[in-house]
């Protein structure tokens, strides 16, 4: 079967490549690169998609893979610069480097994450069950490839896969050293270094990727970031290999919940609305991977991971009356530090077996995961002259123990048709200890059964039909499930997801079209008929839409790549907001790029369009006019932003690159919080990469 489908495998791969608005034709692997892959141990033994284009053919949902060449063409400051160009994803940036993660998938609100984010198969959000899942965003400088998985194939991972799964696959430095420098508007400066090598026998390697970046920032939101990642691996024998990754991240960023007030936004103001608020983060993590080839039909992969992160968020209080009178935020000397630290340890193992089932070819996977999470939440009351020291008037410890198990089998009923049934079980217990309330404790627990089934059907050598239905969920975090130190008796947010699509290639055209529906049978909302509880299992929502992807080779070095997402329905079906549209869920998102490739030169003119969207669940139309803000809603207008990027390979080891972002200097609103977040103005970048 796999031999007969080789043409279709290539078509699917090319279709996936075209989903990036700056896609380039991929160069076939040379013999030397193939041999290197055989002898070089890979760290990412647990991956979303896996190696090789034929694997895409087996996925029962929409799959997008963005490789390093495509990432470099975009010249991103953050991974969300890449994600916003992908179908089905809406990004609501708070500042241009996306220090915190804000994106939604397929009509899910970008202000509430219901999609799982991984790095090399490891959860990167500080808390999956204890909350605060947006506080860390992996740096794009360490990323080699991004894998985006939607539909029934995401059943292999959890929790919080209602929208899908995003996996950032990190670089594994090869022999030699590469130094890359970049400078640009707002005094942006960035230096990255990659260095690696392997043993003479080729059975061991080590490498490092380090980046330091700083900027005065758009709207004077400065930051200084350092990110270091080290990798090593060894092949013990023909059937076992081990890898380890250690990383350290630090970032001091001048960002805040507060944006511009409406009068200043309309007047074109470009000052920092919260010049003394700071968001200070650091993270240390390590992963240990082991792969054991038990036989030619069975492989056991095990992943052990640990991370520790702290996030200190220092914000000055405001004088609301004075702010209203001044038309901008007026701050007092009172300072609050909402400071939190997180620790996670987990182990996950997966057994993959190729076998026969009733005379049919089958491939099965069995997984088991144990994980512990803990958060230390403090609130420090201080004053401007106190050097960020003061009284801790709120001290809570949140923890969660979870176990997950799943099994799925891909069964080839014939040469064209395969079916993949699966079942995932997620069980967890959450605990809150309030140290400022006489050590009061509350606990709750929940178990979710998540069945699913997906299919693929090869219509011919240039088209494949796929689809599936599965149950997904997102857990209520400790702060919601145990609000008021009472078990709120909440289930997870449950959704039944449906998808059907077709993908392939015909001549110079590659394409993919998918239709989807997400039906929430339970969404956690505030308010409860029980006076002892503050939350409730209520608030059904429904999301229906389509994704369109098309790539076309025009000839003479030109090509176009485009994608669009249309979500006509993303609305509350019950509750006070019945009939309203979810916030941060535009009906239309679209991307279009005109690419050019001639020998050593490549360039792209790309357009990103985001339709209008509401800033709150009440679907308030008018933007807030003063510092009181009300519920901080409003209708955010649609906008289109153009970027121009170019690269030139001066020599085999020297690459020059440049970009003009927001080419037309479009002024637009990206999001609302306490005020208006403004999109970055026109900016320029210039860089060089040198390998030796």
matplotlib code that plots the C-alpha trace (Angstrom):
import matplotlib.pyplot as plt

x = [0.0, 2.7, 4.5, 1.3, 0.6, 4.0, 2.7, -0.2, 2.2, 4.2, 1.0, 0.0, 3.4, 3.4, -0.1, 1.1, 4.0, 1.7, -0.2, 2.5, 2.1, 5.8, 6.2, 9.1, 9.6, 11.5, 14.7, 14.8, 17.1, 20.5, 22.2, 24.5, 21.5, 19.7, 22.8, 23.2, 19.6, 20.4, 23.4, 22.4, 20.1, 17.1, 15.8, 12.2, 11.2, 7.7, 6.3, 3.0, 3.5, 6.8, 9.4, 8.8, 6.0, 4.2, 3.3, 1.1, -1.0, -2.0, -3.3, -7.1, -7.2, -5.8, -2.0, 0.3, 4.1, 6.2, 9.9, 12.9, 13.2, 9.6, 10.2, 13.3, 11.3, 8.8, 11.6, 9.5, 10.1, 7.9, 6.3, 2.9, 4.3, 4.2, 0.9, -1.1, -0.3, -1.8, -5.4, -7.8, -5.6, -6.4, -3.7, -4.4, -0.9, -0.3, 3.1, 5.2, 7.4, 4.4, 6.0, 2.7, 0.7, -2.6, -4.2, -7.4, -8.2, -11.3, -13.6, -12.5, -11.7, -8.1, -8.4, -8.9, -6.6, -8.3, -5.4, -2.5, 1.0, 4.0, 7.8, 9.3, 6.2, 6.4, 3.7, 5.1, 2.2, 3.0, -0.2, -2.5, -4.8, -3.8, -4.4, -2.3, -1.6, -0.5, 2.4, 5.2, 5.8, 8.7, 11.2, 11.1, 14.9, 15.2, 12.5, 13.3, 9.8, 6.2, 3.6, -0.1, -2.6, -6.4, -9.2, -9.4, -5.6, -5.2, -6.8, -3.2, -2.5, -4.2, -5.6, -7.1, -7.1, -10.5, -9.0, -6.0, -2.3, 0.7, 4.1, 7.4, 10.1, 13.5, 16.7, 19.4, 22.7, 24.8, 28.6, 30.0, 29.0, 26.4, 26.1, 23.1, 22.6, 19.6, 18.8, 15.8, 13.3, 12.8, 16.5, 15.8, 19.0, 19.3, 22.2, 21.9, 24.6, 24.3, 27.2, 27.2, 29.3, 29.3, 31.7, 34.1, 31.9, 28.8, 27.0, 26.9, 26.3, 26.0, 25.0, 23.8, 21.5, 21.7, 19.9, 20.1, 17.6, 16.6, 14.5, 13.1, 9.9, 6.9, 5.1, 8.4, 7.5, 11.1, 12.3, 15.6, 15.5, 18.1, 17.3, 19.8, 19.1, 21.6, 21.1, 23.0, 22.3, 23.9, 23.2, 23.9, 23.3, 21.4, 18.1, 18.5, 19.2, 19.0, 18.7, 18.6, 17.7, 18.3, 17.0, 17.1, 15.0, 14.9, 12.9, 12.3, 9.5, 7.8, 4.3, 1.0, -2.7, -3.3, -3.6, -4.3, -7.5, -9.8, -9.0, -5.3, -5.7, -7.8, -5.2, -2.5, -0.6, 2.5, 3.5, 3.7, 0.4, 2.1, 5.7, 6.6, 4.8, 7.0, 6.5, 9.5, 9.8, 12.4, 12.1, 14.4, 13.5, 15.0, 13.7, 15.1, 14.1, 14.7, 13.8, 14.0, 13.4, 12.0, 11.7, 11.1, 7.4, 7.5, 9.1, 8.9, 9.4, 9.7, 9.9, 10.7, 10.3, 10.6, 10.2, 10.3, 9.1, 8.5, 6.5, 6.5, 4.0, 4.5, 1.7, 1.0, -2.5, -4.4, -6.3, -9.5, -11.0, -7.7, -7.3, -10.7, -9.9, -6.5, -7.7, -4.8, -3.8, -2.6, -0.8, -0.4, 2.6, 0.8, 2.5, 1.1, 3.2, 1.1, 3.9, 3.6, 5.9, 5.2, 6.8, 5.9, 7.2, 5.9, 6.7, 5.1, 5.6, 4.3, 4.4, 4.0, 3.3, 2.8, 0.7, -2.1, -5.7, -8.0, -5.8, -5.6, -2.5, -2.7, -0.6, -1.4, -0.2, -0.6, 0.3, 0.4, 1.2, 1.7, 2.1, 2.3, 1.9, 2.2, 1.8, 2.9, 0.7, 1.6, 0.4, 2.8, 1.6, 4.3, 5.0, 7.1, 10.1, 10.1, 12.2, 9.5, 9.3, 6.2, 3.5, 2.2, -1.5, -2.5, -0.6, -2.1, -0.7, -2.4, -1.6, -2.9, -2.0, -3.1, -2.9, -3.8, -4.0, -4.9, -5.0, -5.6, -5.2, -4.9, -6.5, -6.1, -9.4, -8.1, -5.5, -7.6, -9.5, -8.1, -10.0, -8.4, -10.5, -9.1, -9.9, -8.3, -8.9, -7.9, -8.2, -7.0, -7.3, -6.9, -6.0, -5.9, -4.2, -4.8, -2.0, -3.5, -6.8, -5.8, -4.4, -7.8, -7.9, -10.3, -10.1, -11.9, -11.4, -12.7, -12.3, -13.0, -13.5, -12.7, -13.5, -12.8, -12.6, -10.9, -10.8, -8.7, -9.8, -7.6, -9.8, -7.0, -3.2, -3.8, -6.6, -7.3, -10.5, -10.2, -12.4, -13.3, -15.3, -13.9, -14.6, -12.2, -12.1, -10.4, -10.2, -11.5, -8.4, -8.0, -9.0, -12.4, -13.0, -12.2, -13.3, -14.0, -12.3, -15.4, -15.7, -17.7, -18.6, -17.4, -16.8, -14.3, -15.4, -16.5, -16.8, -17.7, -15.7, -16.4, -14.2, -14.2, -11.7, -9.9, -6.3, -4.0, -2.1, -3.0, -0.4, 0.9, -1.9, -1.9, -4.9, -6.8, -10.4, -11.8, -15.1, -15.4, -17.9, -17.3, -20.3, -19.7, -22.1, -20.6, -18.7, -17.9, -19.4, -19.9, -23.1, -24.9, -28.4, -26.7, -25.9, -22.9, -21.3, -20.1, -19.5, -21.7, -21.8, -23.6, -23.1, -23.3, -21.5, -21.3, -18.6, -18.9, -16.7, -14.3, -10.6, -9.3, -5.7, -4.3, -0.8, 0.0, 3.2, 2.9, 6.3, 9.3, 10.2, 6.8, 4.2, 1.2, 0.1, -3.1, -5.4, -8.6, -10.7, -14.5, -16.3, -19.9, -21.0, -19.2, -21.9, -23.3, -26.3, -27.5, -27.1, -27.2, -25.1, -27.3, -27.1, -24.0, -20.7, -17.7, -15.1, -12.0, -13.5, -13.6, -15.7, -13.0, -9.2, -7.1, -3.5, -2.1, 1.6, 3.3, 6.6, 9.6, 12.6, 15.6, 18.8, 20.2, 17.4, 14.0, 11.3, 7.7, 5.0, 2.4, -0.9, -2.7, -6.4, -8.4, -12.1, -13.9, -14.4, -16.0, -13.9, -16.3, -19.1, -21.8, -20.9, -20.6, -20.2, -18.8, -15.2, -14.7, -14.2, -12.7, -10.6, -13.6, -13.9, -16.9, -16.5, -13.8, -15.6, -16.1, -16.2, -12.6, -12.5, -11.2, -7.7, -5.1, -1.4, 1.3, 4.9, 7.8, 10.7, 13.7, 16.8, 19.9, 22.5, 25.7, 27.7, 27.1, 27.8, 26.5, 22.8, 21.6, 18.0, 15.8, 12.1, 9.7, 6.8, 3.4, 4.5, 1.6, 2.0, -1.6, -2.9, -5.1, -6.4, -5.1, -7.0, -8.6, -7.8, -7.8, -7.6, -6.7, -3.7, -2.4, -0.6, 3.0, 3.6, 5.8, 9.2, 12.5, 14.9, 18.2, 20.3, 23.1, 23.8, 27.3, 28.3, 31.8]
y = [0.0, 2.5, 2.0, 2.6, 5.8, 7.4, 10.0, 10.9, 11.1, 13.7, 15.5, 15.7, 16.9, 19.6, 20.6, 21.0, 23.0, 25.4, 26.2, 28.6, 31.9, 32.0, 28.4, 27.3, 24.1, 21.7, 20.3, 16.5, 15.0, 14.2, 10.8, 12.4, 13.9, 10.6, 8.8, 11.5, 10.9, 7.2, 7.7, 10.9, 10.1, 12.4, 13.8, 14.1, 10.4, 11.4, 13.7, 15.0, 14.1, 12.3, 12.0, 11.6, 12.8, 9.4, 9.9, 12.8, 10.5, 8.5, 11.5, 11.5, 15.3, 18.5, 18.6, 21.4, 21.2, 24.4, 23.7, 25.9, 27.3, 28.5, 30.0, 31.9, 33.3, 34.8, 36.3, 36.1, 37.8, 35.2, 31.9, 33.7, 35.5, 32.1, 30.9, 33.9, 32.8, 29.4, 28.5, 28.2, 30.3, 33.7, 35.5, 38.5, 39.9, 42.1, 43.2, 42.3, 39.6, 37.6, 37.0, 35.4, 33.1, 34.3, 32.4, 30.5, 27.8, 27.3, 29.9, 29.3, 32.5, 33.6, 34.9, 31.4, 28.6, 25.4, 24.0, 22.1, 23.6, 21.2, 21.5, 18.3, 16.5, 18.1, 20.5, 24.0, 25.8, 26.4, 24.6, 22.3, 21.5, 24.3, 27.1, 29.9, 28.2, 31.3, 32.5, 30.9, 31.0, 29.1, 31.3, 31.0, 31.1, 27.6, 26.1, 23.9, 23.0, 23.6, 20.9, 21.8, 19.1, 19.4, 16.9, 13.4, 12.8, 15.0, 12.3, 11.0, 14.0, 15.8, 17.6, 20.8, 19.6, 20.9, 23.3, 21.1, 20.6, 22.8, 21.2, 23.2, 20.9, 22.3, 22.4, 19.8, 21.6, 19.7, 19.9, 23.4, 26.8, 29.3, 32.9, 35.0, 38.7, 40.9, 44.5, 46.6, 49.3, 50.3, 49.5, 45.8, 43.7, 40.0, 37.6, 33.8, 31.1, 27.4, 25.0, 21.2, 18.2, 14.4, 11.7, 10.1, 7.0, 9.0, 7.4, 10.5, 14.2, 17.4, 20.9, 24.3, 27.0, 30.4, 33.7, 37.1, 39.8, 43.2, 46.1, 49.4, 48.0, 49.3, 51.8, 51.8, 48.3, 47.3, 43.7, 41.9, 38.1, 35.3, 31.8, 28.9, 25.3, 22.4, 18.9, 15.7, 12.2, 8.8, 5.5, 2.6, -0.2, -0.9, -0.9, 1.8, 5.5, 8.2, 12.0, 14.9, 18.5, 21.3, 24.8, 28.1, 31.2, 34.7, 37.7, 41.1, 42.8, 46.2, 45.0, 45.4, 44.7, 48.3, 49.7, 53.1, 54.8, 55.6, 59.3, 58.7, 55.7, 57.8, 60.6, 58.2, 58.1, 55.9, 56.1, 53.3, 53.4, 51.6, 52.7, 51.2, 47.8, 44.8, 41.1, 39.1, 35.5, 32.7, 29.0, 26.0, 22.7, 19.3, 16.4, 12.9, 10.7, 7.0, 4.9, 1.1, -0.9, -4.1, -5.7, -4.8, -4.4, -2.8, 0.3, 1.7, 5.4, 7.0, 10.7, 12.1, 15.9, 18.5, 22.3, 25.1, 28.6, 31.8, 34.8, 38.1, 40.6, 44.0, 46.5, 50.0, 50.9, 53.6, 56.7, 56.1, 59.6, 61.3, 58.9, 59.9, 63.5, 63.2, 60.8, 58.5, 56.3, 58.1, 55.9, 56.0, 54.9, 51.6, 48.6, 45.0, 42.0, 39.1, 36.6, 32.9, 30.0, 26.6, 23.2, 20.2, 16.6, 14.0, 10.7, 9.4, 6.2, 5.0, 1.5, 1.4, -2.0, -2.9, -6.1, -7.9, -7.8, -10.3, -10.5, -6.7, -4.5, -2.5, -0.2, 0.4, 2.8, 2.5, 5.4, 6.1, 9.4, 10.4, 14.1, 16.3, 20.1, 22.7, 26.4, 28.9, 32.0, 35.1, 38.7, 41.3, 44.7, 47.3, 50.9, 52.7, 53.2, 49.7, 48.0, 45.4, 44.2, 44.2, 42.3, 39.0, 39.2, 36.2, 33.0, 29.9, 26.5, 24.8, 21.3, 18.6, 14.9, 13.4, 10.1, 9.6, 6.4, 6.0, 3.4, 3.6, 1.4, 2.3, -0.5, -0.7, -2.2, -2.2, -0.3, 2.8, 2.9, 3.0, 3.5, 4.7, 4.1, 5.3, 6.0, 8.3, 8.5, 11.5, 11.4, 14.1, 15.4, 19.1, 20.5, 24.1, 25.1, 28.7, 29.6, 33.0, 31.4, 29.1, 26.6, 25.8, 23.0, 22.0, 19.1, 17.9, 15.2, 14.2, 11.5, 12.0, 9.2, 10.5, 8.2, 9.0, 7.5, 8.8, 7.6, 8.2, 7.2, 7.6, 8.7, 8.5, 9.1, 12.9, 13.2, 11.9, 12.2, 12.2, 12.9, 11.9, 12.5, 12.6, 13.9, 16.5, 18.4, 21.2, 20.9, 23.6, 25.0, 25.1, 28.7, 27.9, 24.3, 25.2, 28.8, 30.0, 26.9, 24.9, 22.1, 23.7, 20.3, 21.1, 18.6, 19.5, 21.6, 18.9, 19.2, 16.7, 17.6, 16.7, 17.1, 16.1, 17.2, 16.5, 17.2, 16.6, 17.9, 18.2, 19.6, 23.0, 23.2, 21.7, 22.2, 21.2, 21.9, 21.0, 21.5, 21.3, 21.6, 21.7, 21.2, 22.1, 20.1, 21.8, 25.0, 26.3, 29.7, 31.9, 31.9, 29.0, 28.3, 26.9, 29.9, 28.0, 27.7, 30.4, 28.3, 26.1, 23.4, 25.4, 27.5, 25.3, 26.7, 25.7, 26.4, 25.6, 26.6, 25.7, 26.1, 26.5, 26.2, 26.6, 26.8, 27.4, 27.5, 30.3, 29.7, 31.9, 31.6, 33.0, 31.1, 32.1, 30.5, 31.3, 30.1, 31.3, 30.4, 31.0, 30.5, 31.7, 30.2, 30.6, 31.4, 30.7, 28.4, 28.8, 31.2, 35.0, 35.4, 33.0, 33.9, 36.1, 35.4, 34.3, 37.0, 37.1, 34.7, 36.6, 35.1, 35.5, 35.2, 35.0, 35.0, 35.5, 35.5, 36.1, 34.3, 34.6, 32.3, 32.9, 31.1, 32.6, 35.2, 34.5, 37.1, 37.2, 39.9, 38.6, 39.9, 38.9, 39.8, 39.5, 40.2, 42.1, 40.5, 41.2, 41.9, 40.4, 37.8, 40.5, 41.6, 45.2, 47.3, 50.6, 50.7, 51.9, 55.7, 56.0, 54.4, 52.7, 50.6, 48.6, 45.1, 46.2, 45.2, 46.6, 45.6, 45.4, 46.5, 44.3, 45.0, 43.9, 44.1, 43.7, 42.3, 42.2, 39.8, 38.8, 36.6, 36.2, 33.5, 35.4, 32.1, 28.6, 29.7, 33.3, 34.3, 37.9, 38.8, 41.8, 42.7, 45.6, 44.7, 46.5, 47.9, 50.4, 51.5, 50.3, 51.4, 48.7, 47.2, 43.7, 43.2, 44.8, 44.4, 47.4, 49.7, 49.2, 47.1, 48.6, 46.6, 47.5, 50.3, 49.9, 48.4, 47.5, 44.6, 43.6, 40.5, 38.1, 34.5, 33.0, 29.3, 28.0]
z = [0.0, 0.9, -2.4, -4.4, -2.4, -2.8, -5.3, -2.9, 0.0, -1.9, -2.8, 0.8, 1.8, -0.8, 0.2, 3.8, 2.7, 0.8, 4.0, 5.0, 3.3, 2.6, 1.5, -0.6, -2.6, -0.4, -1.7, -1.7, 1.0, -0.3, 0.4, 3.0, 4.9, 4.9, 6.2, 8.9, 10.1, 10.4, 12.7, 14.6, 17.6, 17.7, 20.9, 19.9, 20.3, 21.1, 18.4, 17.1, 13.5, 13.1, 10.5, 6.8, 4.5, 4.4, 8.0, 7.0, 4.9, 8.0, 9.9, 10.2, 10.7, 9.3, 9.7, 9.0, 9.2, 8.9, 8.5, 9.3, 5.7, 5.9, 9.3, 8.2, 5.2, 7.6, 9.8, 12.9, 16.2, 17.9, 17.1, 16.9, 13.9, 12.2, 13.7, 12.6, 9.0, 9.5, 8.7, 11.6, 14.1, 15.5, 17.4, 19.7, 20.5, 23.5, 22.2, 19.2, 20.7, 22.1, 25.5, 26.6, 24.4, 23.0, 20.2, 19.5, 17.0, 14.9, 16.5, 20.0, 21.9, 21.6, 25.2, 26.6, 25.5, 24.7, 22.6, 23.8, 23.3, 23.3, 22.8, 21.6, 22.9, 26.4, 27.7, 28.0, 29.6, 33.3, 34.4, 32.5, 35.5, 37.9, 35.4, 34.0, 30.7, 28.8, 30.9, 28.8, 25.1, 23.6, 21.8, 18.0, 17.8, 19.1, 16.9, 13.9, 12.9, 14.0, 13.8, 14.0, 14.4, 14.3, 14.2, 15.5, 15.4, 18.4, 20.6, 21.2, 23.4, 26.2, 28.0, 26.4, 22.8, 21.8, 19.3, 18.5, 19.2, 18.4, 18.8, 18.6, 17.5, 18.6, 16.7, 17.0, 16.1, 13.5, 13.1, 13.2, 14.4, 13.1, 14.3, 13.4, 14.1, 13.5, 14.2, 13.5, 14.5, 18.1, 18.8, 18.4, 18.7, 18.5, 18.5, 18.2, 18.2, 17.4, 17.9, 17.6, 16.9, 17.0, 17.9, 15.4, 15.4, 14.9, 17.8, 20.1, 19.6, 21.6, 20.8, 22.1, 20.8, 22.6, 22.0, 23.5, 22.4, 23.6, 22.3, 23.4, 22.0, 20.1, 22.3, 24.4, 25.8, 26.3, 26.9, 27.5, 26.8, 27.1, 26.0, 26.2, 25.2, 25.2, 23.7, 23.8, 22.7, 22.4, 20.6, 23.1, 20.6, 17.4, 19.3, 22.1, 22.1, 24.7, 24.5, 26.9, 26.6, 29.2, 28.8, 30.6, 29.8, 31.3, 30.2, 31.8, 29.9, 30.4, 29.6, 31.4, 31.4, 30.5, 27.0, 25.5, 26.4, 23.4, 23.0, 22.8, 20.5, 18.1, 18.3, 17.2, 20.5, 20.6, 24.3, 26.8, 28.8, 31.8, 31.8, 35.2, 35.1, 34.6, 33.7, 34.9, 34.0, 34.2, 33.4, 33.8, 32.2, 31.2, 29.2, 29.0, 26.1, 25.6, 22.6, 22.6, 19.4, 20.9, 17.4, 13.8, 14.7, 18.1, 19.6, 23.2, 23.7, 27.1, 28.0, 31.5, 31.9, 34.6, 34.6, 37.1, 36.2, 38.1, 36.9, 38.9, 37.6, 39.2, 38.4, 39.9, 41.0, 39.2, 40.3, 38.2, 38.6, 37.7, 34.8, 33.4, 33.8, 32.1, 29.3, 30.2, 33.1, 36.2, 38.6, 42.4, 44.5, 45.5, 43.9, 43.7, 42.8, 41.6, 41.8, 40.9, 40.6, 39.0, 39.0, 36.9, 36.7, 34.4, 32.7, 29.5, 27.7, 24.3, 22.7, 18.9, 17.3, 13.7, 13.4, 11.6, 12.7, 11.2, 8.2, 7.8, 8.2, 11.5, 13.5, 17.2, 19.8, 23.6, 25.9, 29.6, 31.4, 35.0, 35.9, 39.0, 39.0, 41.7, 41.8, 44.6, 44.3, 46.3, 46.3, 47.5, 48.6, 48.2, 47.4, 44.7, 47.1, 48.5, 45.8, 45.2, 48.8, 51.0, 52.7, 51.3, 51.9, 49.7, 49.7, 48.1, 47.0, 44.1, 43.0, 40.7, 40.2, 36.9, 35.0, 31.4, 29.2, 25.6, 22.9, 19.2, 16.1, 12.5, 10.5, 6.7, 5.5, 1.9, -0.2, -0.2, 3.1, 6.7, 10.0, 13.3, 16.4, 19.8, 23.4, 25.9, 29.6, 31.7, 35.5, 37.9, 41.5, 42.3, 45.7, 47.0, 50.3, 51.5, 53.8, 54.6, 55.6, 58.5, 56.1, 54.8, 52.1, 49.4, 46.9, 43.9, 41.3, 37.8, 35.2, 31.5, 28.9, 25.4, 22.5, 18.9, 15.4, 12.2, 8.6, 5.5, 2.0, -1.1, -3.9, -6.4, -6.6, -6.2, -3.7, -0.2, 1.8, 5.6, 8.6, 12.1, 15.2, 18.8, 22.3, 23.7, 27.0, 28.8, 32.7, 34.9, 36.7, 40.5, 40.7, 39.1, 40.3, 43.9, 44.0, 47.5, 48.9, 47.9, 45.4, 42.6, 41.4, 37.9, 35.1, 32.4, 29.5, 27.0, 23.3, 20.5, 17.4, 13.8, 10.7, 7.1, 4.4, 1.2, 0.3, -2.6, -5.6, -9.3, -11.6, -10.4, -7.8, -4.3, -2.0, 1.1, 2.2, 5.6, 7.3, 11.1, 13.9, 17.7, 19.9, 23.5, 25.7, 28.8, 29.1, 32.6, 33.3, 36.4, 38.3, 39.9, 41.3, 44.4, 46.7, 48.1, 44.7, 42.3, 39.1, 37.1, 34.4, 31.8, 28.7, 25.6, 22.6, 19.0, 16.4, 12.7, 9.8, 7.0, 6.2, 2.6, 1.5, -2.0, -3.5, -7.1, -9.0, -11.5, -13.2, -13.8, -10.1, -8.9, -6.8, -4.6, -1.4, 0.3, 3.0, 4.6, 7.6, 7.6, 10.9, 10.4, 13.7, 17.0, 19.5, 23.0, 22.8, 26.4, 29.4, 29.6, 26.4, 24.3, 20.6, 21.1, 19.4, 21.3, 21.9, 19.8, 17.2, 13.9, 11.1, 8.5, 8.7, 5.5, 4.3, 0.8, -0.3, -3.6, -3.5, -5.7, -6.0, -8.4, -7.7, -4.4, -4.0, -2.4, -1.5, -0.4, -0.2, 2.2, 3.4, 6.7, 7.1, 10.3, 10.3, 12.9, 16.3, 19.7, 22.8, 25.3, 25.6, 25.9, 22.3, 23.3, 20.1, 21.5, 22.7, 26.3, 26.5, 30.0, 32.7, 34.4, 31.3, 32.4, 31.0, 28.5, 25.4, 22.0, 18.4, 17.1, 13.4, 10.6, 9.3, 6.7, 7.2, 4.5, 5.1, 2.7, 3.3, 1.4, 1.7, -0.3, 0.0, -0.6, -0.3, 0.9, 4.5, 4.4, 4.3, 4.3, 5.1, 5.5, 6.2, 6.2, 8.4, 8.3, 5.0, 4.8, 8.4, 9.2, 12.6, 14.1, 17.3, 18.3, 21.6, 24.6, 28.2, 30.4, 27.4, 23.8, 22.6, 19.4, 16.6, 15.8, 13.4, 10.3, 11.2, 9.4, 10.1, 8.7, 9.5, 8.6, 9.3, 9.1, 9.4, 9.9]

ax = plt.figure().add_subplot(projection="3d")
ax.plot(x, y, z, "-o")
ax.set_aspect("equal")
plt.show()
